[in-house]
Amino acid sequence: MILHTFRASVLTALLAGTVSWSQTPAAKPIVIVVSIDGFPARALKDPRLPMPVLRSLAASGSAATEMRPINPTVTWPNHTAMITGVDASHHFVMANGLIVQPADGSAPTVEPWVDKDKLVHARTLYEAAAEKGLTTGQVDWVAIYGAKGVRWSFAEKPDIHSQIPQELIAQGLVTPDQVEHFGDDSTPAWRDQIWTDAAIDIIEKHRPDLLLLHLLQTDTVQHEYAPLTNAAYAAYAYADHCLGRVVEAARKAGILDRTTFIIVSDHGFATYTHSINPNVALIEQGLIRKEGSTFHGDVWVKAEGGVAELFIRDPNRRAELLPKLKTYFAGIPGIAHVYTNEEARALGIPAEADTNQAPQLYLAAAPNYAFDDNTSGPVVSDNPARGTHGYLNSMPDMQSLFIASGAAVKPGIALGNIDNLRVAPTIAKILGVALPDAKEPPLNEILR
């Protein structure tokens, strides 16, 4: 049961406001950020949702009705926005990794395991913290590989030689083989359990000034079974269990009275029953050709769920192809809008002159449709109900979660709707670090 690990006394104290939050100058502030991947803001409105820890933190702190993600409403771009305070037009993260166009003209790939400095082109909270002599821990955070300023780490693809995996191995929580093959033949729930174990280890042994924890099972389950289903509710409830373990660890470590918890999600989720395969359309037009067993082309589309990014590899052909392709894709059922790169900049998409991560066309799906990378089958097909995200951030289903509770936060402040670009400057203000490039102000109204 959840309350076996997250003690009832702590829940009661949070709800009653009797935790003594330290306000003395000597009490160094601590911020713990927990991201529940893909948790839709609208789910929390259902009183039948069993998330007592999350609800208690909201009741004892401040919560937004909804938090608006950035475009594209995808995991890595939004996690990056929440620790930099800038959108994709400035940090250039457009997918769950670096979009790479192979030299032979084959399909673009997304490479996740690249160094942060090659992927994220903005100042982060952990870099700002390190400059002030503060320490950071991260567990399953994204776009953070090889990052300077992170002291303790248990990554999505963990390094068996690093300190935190070794500490978990020593405790018998995970075996060396499980660390080396962490993503192979494991379950999403088990991975979230181990990531939570790692976060607890970092809190209890090392007490970082900033901890970033990303829970992922909620996203995995909703992709397969769709949001707000029985399977999704079970995943939400397990995330709450993990959150309770983290709060209990702060209590056991003796730091609860100076800790602020920031609970967020990177995007919401929508259900779809129709798939659009734009690369099939490009094959039909002769812009992608099969050569042997692989396809090669001058134009490719990279699907991101509710949006898709079209790249014209040869700059000399863009003037010729852009108007034709814009008109063509606008006529395909299920495509709500086709934006040129210039038009998409108003949505927070980067300029093509600034980065090769910027597409020449940005395709937005209508509700109940989503894009896929298939190179076979029909252009538009039906499928069983599944879940996805990536849709324009104005879509109600894409709205995400924000709750702040603890030492630095006033209780009882209802924020209404906010942008997730306010998360990073708020954390920066609590920690006393600078993010001068942040595009939005801190949430001063919730801070003590």
C-alpha positions as CSV (number, residue, x, y, z in Angstrom):
1,M,0.0,0.0,0.0
2,I,1.1,3.6,-0.7
3,L,0.9,4.7,2.9
4,H,3.2,1.9,4.1
5,T,6.1,3.7,2.4
6,F,4.8,7.2,2.6
7,R,3.9,7.5,6.2
8,A,0.5,8.7,7.2
9,S,2.1,11.1,9.7
10,V,3.8,13.0,6.9
11,L,0.6,13.1,4.8
12,T,-1.3,14.4,7.7
13,A,1.3,17.0,8.5
14,L,1.4,18.2,4.9
15,L,-2.4,18.5,4.7
16,A,-2.6,20.2,8.1
17,G,0.3,22.6,7.3
18,T,2.1,21.6,10.4
19,V,5.5,20.8,8.8
20,S,7.8,23.4,10.1
21,W,9.4,24.9,7.0
22,S,12.7,26.4,7.9
23,Q,13.1,30.1,7.0
24,T,16.5,30.8,8.6
25,P,19.4,32.1,6.3
26,A,21.5,29.1,7.4
27,A,18.8,26.7,6.2
28,K,20.1,26.0,2.7
29,P,17.1,25.5,0.3
30,I,16.7,22.2,-1.5
31,V,14.6,21.6,-4.6
32,I,13.4,18.2,-5.7
33,V,11.7,18.1,-9.2
34,V,9.7,15.1,-10.0
35,S,8.4,14.8,-13.6
36,I,5.5,12.3,-14.2
37,D,5.9,11.8,-17.9
38,G,2.7,12.5,-19.9
39,F,0.4,13.0,-16.9
40,P,-2.6,14.9,-18.3
41,A,-3.8,17.9,-16.2
42,R,-7.4,16.8,-16.8
43,A,-6.8,13.4,-15.0
44,L,-6.4,15.2,-11.6
45,K,-9.9,16.5,-11.9
46,D,-11.3,13.0,-11.4
47,P,-11.9,12.4,-7.7
48,R,-11.7,8.7,-8.3
49,L,-8.0,9.0,-9.3
50,P,-6.0,7.4,-6.4
51,M,-3.1,9.8,-6.0
52,P,-3.1,10.8,-2.3
53,V,0.5,11.9,-2.1
54,L,0.1,14.2,-5.1
55,R,-3.2,15.6,-3.8
56,S,-1.7,16.2,-0.4
57,L,1.2,18.1,-1.9
58,A,-1.3,20.2,-3.9
59,A,-3.4,20.8,-0.8
60,S,-0.4,22.0,1.3
61,G,1.1,24.0,-1.5
62,S,0.2,25.7,-4.7
63,A,-1.1,24.2,-7.9
64,A,-1.9,25.3,-11.5
65,T,-5.2,24.4,-13.1
66,E,-3.2,23.5,-16.2
67,M,0.4,24.0,-17.4
68,R,0.9,24.8,-21.1
69,P,3.9,22.9,-22.6
70,I,6.0,24.2,-25.5
71,N,5.9,22.9,-29.1
72,P,6.5,20.2,-29.9
73,T,4.7,18.7,-27.0
74,V,7.3,15.9,-26.7
75,T,9.3,14.7,-23.8
76,W,12.8,16.0,-24.4
77,P,11.9,19.5,-25.7
78,N,9.7,20.1,-22.7
79,H,12.0,18.7,-20.0
80,T,14.6,21.0,-21.5
81,A,12.2,24.0,-21.4
82,M,11.5,23.3,-17.7
83,I,15.2,23.6,-16.7
84,T,16.2,26.4,-19.1
85,G,13.2,28.7,-19.3
86,V,13.4,28.9,-23.1
87,D,11.5,27.1,-25.8
88,A,12.7,25.1,-28.8
89,S,13.4,28.2,-30.8
90,H,16.3,28.8,-28.4
91,H,17.3,25.4,-27.0
92,F,16.9,23.6,-30.4
93,V,15.7,20.3,-28.9
94,M,13.0,19.2,-31.4
95,A,12.7,15.4,-30.6
96,N,13.7,12.8,-28.0
97,G,17.3,13.2,-29.1
98,L,19.3,14.7,-32.0
99,I,17.6,14.5,-35.4
100,V,20.3,13.1,-37.8
101,Q,20.0,13.1,-41.6
102,P,22.2,10.2,-42.9
103,A,24.5,11.2,-45.7
104,D,23.2,8.4,-48.0
105,G,19.7,9.9,-48.0
106,S,18.1,7.2,-46.0
107,A,15.5,7.9,-43.3
108,P,16.4,10.4,-40.6
109,T,17.1,8.9,-37.2
110,V,16.8,10.3,-33.7
111,E,19.9,9.7,-31.6
112,P,19.3,10.1,-27.8
113,W,22.8,9.2,-26.5
114,V,24.6,12.4,-27.5
115,D,26.3,14.9,-25.2
116,K,24.2,17.6,-23.8
117,D,26.5,20.3,-25.3
118,K,25.7,19.0,-28.7
119,L,22.0,18.9,-28.2
120,V,20.9,21.7,-25.8
121,H,21.9,25.2,-26.8
122,A,20.8,27.0,-23.6
123,R,21.9,27.6,-20.1
124,T,20.4,25.0,-17.6
125,L,19.6,25.1,-14.0
126,Y,22.2,22.5,-13.1
127,E,24.9,24.6,-14.8
128,A,23.8,27.7,-13.0
129,A,23.7,25.8,-9.7
130,A,27.2,24.5,-10.2
131,E,28.5,28.0,-10.9
132,K,27.2,28.9,-7.4
133,G,28.8,25.9,-5.7
134,L,25.5,24.0,-5.5
135,T,25.2,20.3,-6.2
136,T,22.8,18.5,-8.5
137,G,21.6,14.9,-8.9
138,Q,19.6,13.5,-11.8
139,V,17.7,10.3,-12.3
140,D,16.4,9.5,-15.8
141,W,16.4,13.1,-16.8
142,V,16.8,13.7,-20.5
143,A,19.1,15.7,-22.9
144,I,21.6,15.6,-20.0
145,Y,24.3,13.0,-21.1
146,G,27.8,14.2,-20.4
147,A,26.5,17.4,-18.8
148,K,28.8,19.5,-16.7
149,G,27.4,20.5,-13.3
150,V,25.7,17.1,-12.5
151,R,27.4,15.5,-9.5
152,W,25.3,12.3,-9.0
153,S,23.5,10.5,-11.8
154,F,21.5,7.4,-12.6
155,A,20.7,7.9,-16.2
156,E,18.0,6.4,-18.5
157,K,21.0,4.4,-19.9
158,P,23.0,4.0,-16.7
159,D,26.8,3.8,-16.6
160,I,27.7,0.8,-14.4
161,H,31.0,2.5,-13.5
162,S,29.3,5.6,-12.0
163,Q,28.8,6.1,-8.3
164,I,25.0,5.8,-7.9
165,P,24.6,2.5,-9.8
166,Q,27.5,1.1,-7.8
167,E,25.7,2.2,-4.5
168,L,22.5,0.5,-5.6
169,I,24.4,-2.7,-6.5
170,A,26.0,-2.7,-3.1
171,Q,22.6,-2.5,-1.5
172,G,21.3,-5.4,-3.5
173,L,18.7,-3.3,-5.2
174,V,20.0,-4.1,-8.7
175,T,22.5,-6.5,-10.1
176,P,25.5,-5.5,-12.4
177,D,23.8,-7.4,-15.2
178,Q,20.6,-5.5,-14.8
179,V,22.4,-2.1,-14.9
180,E,24.3,-3.1,-18.0
181,H,21.1,-4.3,-19.7
182,F,18.8,-1.8,-18.0
183,G,16.4,-1.3,-20.9
184,D,16.4,-4.9,-22.1
185,D,13.6,-7.2,-21.2
186,S,12.5,-5.1,-18.2
187,T,9.2,-3.6,-17.4
188,P,8.3,0.1,-17.2
189,A,7.2,-0.3,-13.6
190,W,10.5,-2.0,-12.6
191,R,12.5,0.8,-14.3
192,D,10.5,3.4,-12.3
193,Q,11.1,1.5,-9.1
194,I,14.9,1.4,-9.7
195,W,14.9,5.1,-10.7
196,T,13.0,5.9,-7.5
197,D,15.6,3.8,-5.5
198,A,18.3,5.8,-7.1
199,A,16.6,9.1,-6.2
200,I,16.2,7.9,-2.6
201,D,19.9,6.9,-2.5
202,I,21.0,10.3,-3.7
203,I,18.7,12.1,-1.2
204,E,19.7,10.1,1.8
205,K,23.4,9.7,1.1
206,H,24.3,13.0,-0.7
207,R,21.6,15.6,-0.1
208,P,21.9,17.6,-3.4
209,D,20.7,21.1,-3.6
210,L,18.8,20.2,-6.8
211,L,17.4,16.8,-7.7
212,L,15.8,16.0,-11.1
213,L,13.8,12.8,-11.2
214,H,11.8,11.6,-14.3
215,L,9.3,8.8,-14.0
216,L,8.4,7.3,-17.3
217,Q,5.9,4.4,-16.9
218,T,2.9,6.7,-17.3
219,D,4.0,7.7,-20.8
220,T,4.8,4.1,-21.9
221,V,1.4,2.7,-20.7
222,Q,-0.6,5.5,-22.3
223,H,1.1,5.1,-25.7
224,E,-0.1,1.5,-25.7
225,Y,-3.5,1.7,-24.0
226,A,-4.5,5.4,-24.4
227,P,-4.9,8.0,-21.6
228,L,-7.6,7.9,-18.9
229,T,-8.0,4.1,-19.3
230,N,-7.8,1.6,-16.5
231,A,-4.2,0.8,-17.4
232,A,-3.4,4.5,-17.4
233,Y,-5.0,5.0,-14.0
234,A,-2.9,2.2,-12.6
235,A,0.2,3.8,-13.9
236,Y,-0.8,7.2,-12.4
237,A,-1.3,5.5,-9.1
238,Y,2.1,3.8,-9.2
239,A,3.8,7.2,-10.0
240,D,2.1,8.5,-6.8
241,H,3.5,5.6,-4.9
242,C,7.0,6.5,-6.2
243,L,6.5,10.1,-5.3
244,G,5.5,9.1,-1.8
245,R,8.8,7.2,-1.4
246,V,10.7,10.3,-2.5
247,V,9.0,12.6,0.1
248,E,9.5,10.0,2.8
249,A,13.2,9.9,1.9
250,A,13.5,13.6,2.4
251,R,11.9,13.2,5.8
252,K,14.2,10.3,6.8
253,A,17.2,12.4,5.6
254,G,16.2,15.2,7.9
255,I,15.8,17.7,5.1
256,L,12.0,17.8,4.7
257,D,11.7,21.2,6.5
258,R,13.9,22.9,3.9
259,T,12.8,21.1,0.8
260,T,10.6,22.4,-2.0
261,F,8.9,19.8,-4.2
262,I,8.1,20.8,-7.8
263,I,5.8,18.1,-9.4
264,V,5.4,18.5,-13.2
265,S,4.5,16.7,-16.3
266,D,6.0,17.4,-19.7
267,H,2.8,17.2,-21.8
268,G,-0.7,15.6,-21.7
269,F,-2.0,12.8,-23.8
270,A,-4.6,12.3,-26.5
271,T,-6.3,9.2,-28.0
272,Y,-6.2,8.6,-31.7
273,T,-7.7,5.9,-34.0
274,H,-6.3,7.1,-37.4
275,S,-2.6,7.1,-38.5
276,I,-1.1,9.3,-41.2
277,N,2.0,8.1,-43.1
278,P,3.4,11.1,-44.9
279,N,6.5,9.2,-46.1
280,V,4.2,6.9,-48.0
281,A,2.9,10.0,-49.8
282,L,6.5,11.1,-50.6
283,I,7.2,7.6,-52.1
284,E,4.1,7.9,-54.3
285,Q,5.4,11.3,-55.5
286,G,8.8,9.9,-56.3
287,L,10.6,11.9,-53.7
288,I,11.6,8.8,-51.7
289,R,12.8,5.8,-53.7
290,K,13.5,2.2,-52.8
291,E,17.1,1.2,-53.6
292,G,17.7,-2.4,-52.7
293,S,16.3,-3.1,-49.3
294,T,16.3,0.5,-48.1
295,F,14.6,3.8,-49.0
296,H,16.5,6.9,-50.0
297,G,15.1,10.4,-50.6
298,D,15.5,14.1,-51.1
299,V,12.6,14.7,-48.7
300,W,11.7,12.9,-45.5
301,V,9.2,13.4,-42.7
302,K,10.0,12.7,-39.1
303,A,6.8,11.9,-37.1
304,E,6.3,13.2,-33.6
305,G,2.8,11.9,-32.8
306,G,0.4,14.9,-33.3
307,V,2.9,16.8,-35.4
308,A,5.5,15.9,-38.1
309,E,8.6,17.6,-39.3
310,L,9.4,17.7,-43.0
311,F,13.0,18.1,-44.1
312,I,14.1,19.0,-47.7
313,R,17.7,17.9,-47.7
314,D,18.8,19.9,-50.7
315,P,18.6,23.6,-50.0
316,N,18.6,24.3,-53.8
317,R,15.3,22.4,-54.1
318,R,13.4,24.1,-51.3
319,A,12.0,27.0,-53.3
320,E,10.7,24.6,-55.9
321,L,9.3,21.9,-53.5
322,L,8.0,23.9,-50.6
323,P,4.8,25.4,-52.1
324,K,3.9,22.1,-53.8
325,L,4.4,20.0,-50.7
326,K,2.6,22.6,-48.5
327,T,-0.5,22.4,-50.8
328,Y,-0.3,18.7,-51.2
329,F,-0.2,17.8,-47.5
330,A,-2.8,20.4,-46.6
331,G,-5.2,18.3,-48.7
332,I,-4.6,15.0,-46.9
333,P,-7.4,13.9,-44.5
334,G,-6.4,14.3,-40.9
335,I,-3.8,17.1,-41.4
336,A,-5.2,20.2,-39.8
337,H,-2.5,22.7,-40.9
338,V,0.8,22.8,-42.7
339,Y,3.2,25.6,-41.5
340,T,6.3,26.8,-43.4
341,N,9.3,27.3,-41.2
342,E,8.7,31.0,-41.1
343,E,5.1,30.4,-40.0
344,A,6.1,27.8,-37.4
345,R,8.4,30.3,-35.6
346,A,5.3,31.8,-34.1
347,L,4.7,28.4,-32.5
348,G,8.2,28.4,-30.9
349,I,9.8,26.3,-33.6
350,P,13.5,27.2,-34.4
351,A,14.5,29.0,-37.6
352,E,16.1,26.8,-40.2
353,A,18.9,29.4,-40.5
354,D,19.8,28.7,-36.8
355,T,19.9,24.9,-36.6
356,N,19.6,21.8,-38.8
357,Q,17.0,20.6,-36.3
358,A,14.5,23.0,-37.7
359,P,12.1,21.6,-40.4
360,Q,11.1,23.2,-43.6
361,L,7.5,22.3,-43.1
362,Y,5.7,21.6,-39.8
363,L,2.6,19.4,-40.2
364,A,-0.1,19.4,-37.4
365,A,-2.6,16.6,-37.1
366,A,-6.3,17.0,-36.4
367,P,-7.8,15.4,-33.2
368,N,-8.0,11.6,-33.4
369,Y,-5.2,11.5,-36.0
370,A,-1.5,11.0,-35.5
371,F,1.6,10.7,-37.7
372,D,3.8,7.7,-38.2
373,D,7.1,7.0,-39.9
374,N,5.9,4.0,-42.0
375,T,7.1,3.6,-45.6
376,S,4.4,1.0,-46.5
377,G,0.7,0.8,-46.5
378,P,-1.9,3.5,-47.2
379,V,-1.3,7.2,-46.5
380,V,-4.1,7.2,-44.0
381,S,-5.1,4.1,-42.0
382,D,-7.3,3.1,-39.1
383,N,-5.9,1.6,-35.9
384,P,-7.1,0.5,-32.4
385,A,-7.3,3.3,-29.9
386,R,-3.8,4.3,-28.8
387,G,-2.3,7.3,-27.0
388,T,0.1,10.0,-28.2
389,H,1.2,13.6,-27.8
390,G,3.1,16.0,-29.9
391,Y,0.0,18.0,-30.9
392,L,0.0,21.8,-30.9
393,N,0.3,23.1,-27.3
394,S,-3.1,24.9,-27.7
395,M,-4.9,21.5,-27.6
396,P,-6.7,21.0,-24.3
397,D,-5.6,17.4,-24.0
398,M,-1.9,18.4,-24.1
399,Q,-2.1,20.5,-21.0
400,S,0.2,19.3,-18.2
401,L,0.7,19.2,-14.4
402,F,2.3,21.8,-12.0
403,I,2.3,21.5,-8.2
404,A,4.7,23.2,-5.9
405,S,4.8,22.5,-2.2
406,G,7.2,22.8,0.7
407,A,9.7,25.2,2.3
408,A,9.6,28.0,-0.3
409,V,6.0,27.8,-1.3
410,K,2.9,29.6,0.2
411,P,0.0,27.2,0.8
412,G,-3.4,27.7,-0.9
413,I,-2.4,29.6,-4.0
414,A,-4.5,28.6,-7.1
415,L,-2.5,29.6,-10.1
416,G,-5.0,29.0,-12.9
417,N,-3.3,28.3,-16.2
418,I,0.5,28.9,-16.6
419,D,3.3,28.3,-19.1
420,N,6.0,25.8,-18.3
421,L,8.6,28.4,-19.2
422,R,7.9,29.7,-15.7
423,V,9.2,26.5,-14.0
424,A,12.9,27.1,-14.4
425,P,13.0,30.8,-13.3
426,T,10.9,29.8,-10.2
427,I,13.4,27.1,-9.2
428,A,16.3,29.5,-10.0
429,K,14.8,32.0,-7.6
430,I,14.4,29.5,-4.8
431,L,18.0,28.3,-5.2
432,G,19.4,31.9,-5.6
433,V,20.9,31.2,-9.1
434,A,20.6,33.2,-12.3
435,L,18.9,32.2,-15.6
436,P,19.1,35.5,-17.4
437,D,17.8,34.1,-20.7
438,A,14.6,32.8,-19.3
439,K,11.6,34.1,-21.3
440,E,9.0,34.2,-18.5
441,P,9.2,35.6,-14.9
442,P,9.2,33.3,-11.8
443,L,6.0,32.4,-10.1
444,N,6.6,35.0,-7.4
445,E,3.0,34.9,-6.2
446,I,3.5,31.4,-4.8
447,L,6.9,32.0,-3.1
448,R,7.3,32.9,0.6
